[in-house]
Amino acid sequence: MTHTSTPHYRDGTAAGFKGNSAEARETGKEAAKNVTETLNRRHRQMMEAWAPYGSYGATPEEVAGDLGLPVHVVRPRAGELVKRGMMFEVGKRPGLLGCRVMAYSIVKPSAASEAP
């Protein structure tokens, strides 16, 4: 996807950052800049990793395990792809630590399956 505007977190086209101190925010800003530079490649990698799961989808923990990446690398990419309309939330499931976590799919849920 080609963007003519400046990449921005709210659009899912740039990594976000936060911090409680000026130093932490500056470090986070620099790290986010570095991640943003590789975001298109990472997004393609995520789309390919979620594809085999079809409409059922997978949790970020499952995909992180498949890719051998830490979940803190995978989970933000899923959120960015949802913002871009390239990935969809398909419901919460038990995660690896027992808590319910969101599962995602690259297949848009049908209107019938979105109903409560």
C-alpha positions as CSV (number, residue, x, y, z in Angstrom):
1,M,0.0,0.0,0.0
2,T,1.5,3.3,-1.0
3,H,0.9,6.3,1.2
4,T,1.4,9.8,0.0
5,S,1.2,11.4,3.4
6,T,3.6,11.2,6.3
7,P,3.3,7.8,8.2
8,H,1.3,8.1,11.4
9,Y,0.5,5.8,14.3
10,R,-3.2,6.6,14.2
11,D,-3.3,5.2,10.6
12,G,-1.3,2.1,11.4
13,T,1.5,3.3,9.1
14,A,4.0,4.2,11.8
15,A,5.0,2.6,15.1
16,G,3.9,4.2,18.3
17,F,5.9,5.0,21.4
18,K,5.3,6.2,25.0
19,G,7.2,6.9,28.1
20,N,6.8,8.4,31.6
21,S,9.9,10.7,31.4
22,A,11.4,13.0,28.8
23,E,14.3,10.6,28.4
24,A,12.0,7.5,28.0
25,R,9.8,9.4,25.4
26,E,12.9,10.4,23.4
27,T,14.3,6.8,23.5
28,G,10.8,5.5,22.5
29,K,10.6,8.0,19.7
30,E,13.9,6.9,18.3
31,A,13.0,3.2,18.6
32,A,9.6,3.8,16.9
33,K,11.4,5.7,14.0
34,N,13.6,2.6,13.5
35,V,10.6,0.2,13.5
36,T,8.6,2.5,11.1
37,E,11.5,2.2,8.6
38,T,10.9,-1.6,8.4
39,L,7.1,-1.5,8.8
40,N,6.1,-2.5,5.3
41,R,8.3,-5.6,5.4
42,R,7.0,-6.5,8.8
43,H,3.4,-6.0,7.7
44,R,4.0,-8.3,4.7
45,Q,5.5,-10.9,7.1
46,M,2.5,-10.7,9.4
47,M,0.0,-11.0,6.6
48,E,1.9,-14.1,5.3
49,A,2.0,-15.6,8.8
50,W,-1.7,-15.2,9.5
51,A,-2.8,-16.4,6.0
52,P,-2.6,-20.2,6.8
53,Y,-5.1,-19.7,9.7
54,G,-7.9,-18.6,7.3
55,S,-11.1,-17.1,8.6
56,Y,-10.6,-18.8,12.0
57,G,-7.6,-16.6,12.6
58,A,-4.9,-16.8,15.3
59,T,-3.7,-15.0,18.4
60,P,-0.5,-13.0,18.3
61,E,1.0,-15.5,20.6
62,E,0.4,-18.3,18.1
63,V,1.9,-16.3,15.2
64,A,4.8,-15.2,17.4
65,G,5.5,-18.9,18.1
66,D,5.3,-19.7,14.4
67,L,7.8,-17.0,13.5
68,G,10.1,-17.4,16.5
69,L,9.5,-13.8,17.4
70,P,8.6,-12.2,20.7
71,V,4.9,-11.5,21.0
72,H,5.7,-7.8,21.8
73,V,6.9,-7.6,18.2
74,V,3.9,-9.3,16.7
75,R,1.0,-7.8,18.7
76,P,1.6,-4.1,17.6
77,R,1.8,-5.2,14.0
78,A,-1.7,-6.8,14.3
79,G,-3.1,-3.6,15.7
80,E,-1.5,-1.5,12.9
81,L,-3.0,-3.9,10.2
82,V,-6.4,-3.6,11.8
83,K,-6.2,0.2,11.6
84,R,-5.3,-0.2,7.9
85,G,-8.2,-2.5,7.3
86,M,-5.9,-5.3,6.2
87,M,-6.6,-7.6,9.3
88,F,-9.7,-8.2,11.3
89,E,-10.6,-9.0,14.9
90,V,-12.4,-12.3,15.1
91,G,-12.9,-12.7,18.8
92,K,-11.1,-13.4,22.1
93,R,-9.6,-16.8,22.9
94,P,-7.6,-18.2,25.7
95,G,-4.0,-17.1,25.3
96,L,-0.8,-18.9,26.4
97,L,-1.0,-17.4,29.9
98,G,-4.7,-18.3,30.3
99,C,-6.1,-14.8,29.8
100,R,-8.4,-14.2,26.9
101,V,-6.7,-12.4,24.0
102,M,-7.9,-11.1,20.7
103,A,-7.5,-13.3,17.7
104,Y,-7.1,-11.8,14.2
105,S,-7.6,-13.0,10.6
106,I,-6.7,-11.6,7.2
107,V,-10.2,-12.7,6.1
108,K,-12.9,-10.2,6.7
109,P,-15.7,-11.8,8.8
110,S,-19.0,-12.1,7.0
111,A,-22.0,-10.0,8.3
112,A,-23.6,-13.2,9.6
113,S,-20.6,-14.2,11.8
114,E,-20.3,-10.6,13.2
115,A,-23.8,-10.8,14.7
116,P,-23.9,-11.5,18.5
